Amino acid sequence: MREFATFDRSVINLVLISMGEFGAWEELYLISPLVGSLFFFSYLAIVTVLMMNIILAIVVDSFEVAAVASEGA
């Protein structure tokens, strides 16, 4: 599997998977259906939770700034 042969290629492919390019999914599944599926879906779940956490932190920070500004006005 060339996509995950080196660390650099692995990182690039994981970023592409995070962005919605699922080209490596078929090869992961063909090599090992159970482990490939487990890795793929667990990675997607972790990245989704991480991105939602980042978005939530931005929203909460903006809300705190707006609350402080409205109290001072």
Summary of the structure (lengths in Angstrom):
residues: 73
radius of gyration: 18.7
end to end distance: 60.5
largest distance: 62.2
contacts: 159
relative contact order: 0.08
helix: 85%
strand: 0%
